[in-house]
């Protein structure tokens, strides 16, 4: 049964969404199934994670068709780490949305689609076939399109159109890139591609294909200059949806970039140069964008873009230390960003506004909640010993090693800007004397809710804050994990061997 | 569209199209056809019926809400995928086949059940979409 182990998280999500579809009109049953299923999923993923940690990379040839002809599923430590993070963020958002989503939205199949989205994420991390990766991307984009439009408010639809158009364009470019790659090599299996692409003589053609992949994934990961859809759309859906989008969707793009540029298009000075330039510009432009925003959710949206830059920078420098830093940042960022969008939802429910100018006095009204929110906010900034601090050490060390001083400047500038933005947010929302926010008549205020609904808001934030604290205080363990991931990524032969040795003796 | 010719024809076409859709479904796997096309043809049969006799009559004929077919079909496809995992500890989606072909139907294996699942999902999705649109129109 251990052969199959890596597919279990994926199959469980599929089973959950099918099960939830049977309870289409029964919202309470859906809430219970979703939360229990997510807890089960987390437990299962932890088990699979520990198995892979002890036994090394696992592969599975779906349908018993041997690689490179069939679809390979491969769980190396990067993939399984991301699956684990998806499970953690998924559980938190599942609890949060059972409280925060109004029944009008839940009635249109929110939970089944939510679990389809998680299914797509799990699949994208686990697959070892580039066309299959495209299919998982499609599952993700279709589910996310439903989630972003659910409820059908005007602002939501406007955001959704921008979101959908650009993501669809990205899928098209990605598909074109796959077609070109298939024309060059005649293969779709990523391990096989890694061998065949390095043998191609016409390097210019390979570079162009790589740039196509970069554009396709770059739109999804929201890097400079392709990020405009993100701040235009992420603040429009309910905060539970924003949380899963902000935490995980752009990170799939980052994952795909890391995978493709560490496995298939590797060791090309020109491409690394492009990645570095893009990363630095992303760090600058995202940070500057965040400075001028007033809506809390828009601030966080720009900060997503800004911090994507760190991960791309690590990939661009491509040393073991740099990759380890990028992976550590990825781990920290998924948890914190998910948490922050839930926090923005909580603030909105309490005060009835997301505008920093209008908000204020949060600390004097809710001192305990403010202290709780302090954790994710300042983890994001990276005040030592909180979690955002540690990956930056690796990244700065790496930028000295590779003598990319612009990269160093980008890191320091982005950290500084993040600090300014978060300090401003803290001063405006928590310390300033409140302005007049008109009471809304039909608004579902936090203080009017029952005890359990309130818990549904607070528990996931506490949960993710504890995870963040663990990443900060247990940084040594996370560093060991990300170093191991980096080692595996630097040595692509490990990946290739894992896929093909297994194919020779499938049992 | 209440024309007598269409109404009479649709009463005969409904069963013929449904049988044809099942034929296309079973023809799949090695020849052109399969669950997706079969499902579309079955959906067309009901759409044609709804054109001729009105939406309410077609809904009465179907008895269940077409949306219900989606999870049923997905569940069936899912079962056919995990059958080798549960039964034989083979990788996910490995094809399991009965050794001898059945009369009329031919070889039966887990792929057929996957296709039936697809068929049900396609019927469910298409009819849900079309019924919803024509209700709101």
Boltz contact constraints between the chains, C-beta under 6 A:
constraints:
  - contact:
      token1: [A, 4]
      token2: [B, 85]
      max_distance: 6.0
  - contact:
      token1: [A, 7]
      token2: [B, 92]
      max_distance: 6.0
  - contact:
      token1: [A, 14]
      token2: [B, 78]
      max_distance: 6.0
  - contact:
      token1: [A, 18]
      token2: [B, 71]
      max_distance: 6.0
  - contact:
      token1: [A, 18]
      token2: [B, 74]
      max_distance: 6.0
  - contact:
      token1: [A, 18]
      token2: [B, 75]
      max_distance: 6.0
  - contact:
      token1: [A, 21]
      token2: [B, 71]
      max_distance: 6.0
  - contact:
      token1: [A, 22]
      token2: [B, 71]
      max_distance: 6.0
  - contact:
      token1: [A, 60]
      token2: [B, 91]
      max_distance: 6.0
  - contact:
      token1: [A, 61]
      token2: [B, 91]
      max_distance: 6.0
  - contact:
      token1: [A, 62]
      token2: [B, 91]
      max_distance: 6.0
  - contact:
      token1: [A, 62]
      token2: [B, 92]
      max_distance: 6.0
  - contact:
      token1: [A, 62]
      token2: [B, 93]
      max_distance: 6.0
  - contact:
      token1: [A, 63]
      token2: [B, 93]
      max_distance: 6.0
  - contact:
      token1: [A, 63]
      token2: [B, 94]
      max_distance: 6.0
  - contact:
      token1: [A, 64]
      token2: [B, 91]
      max_distance: 6.0
  - contact:
      token1: [A, 64]
      token2: [B, 94]
      max_distance: 6.0
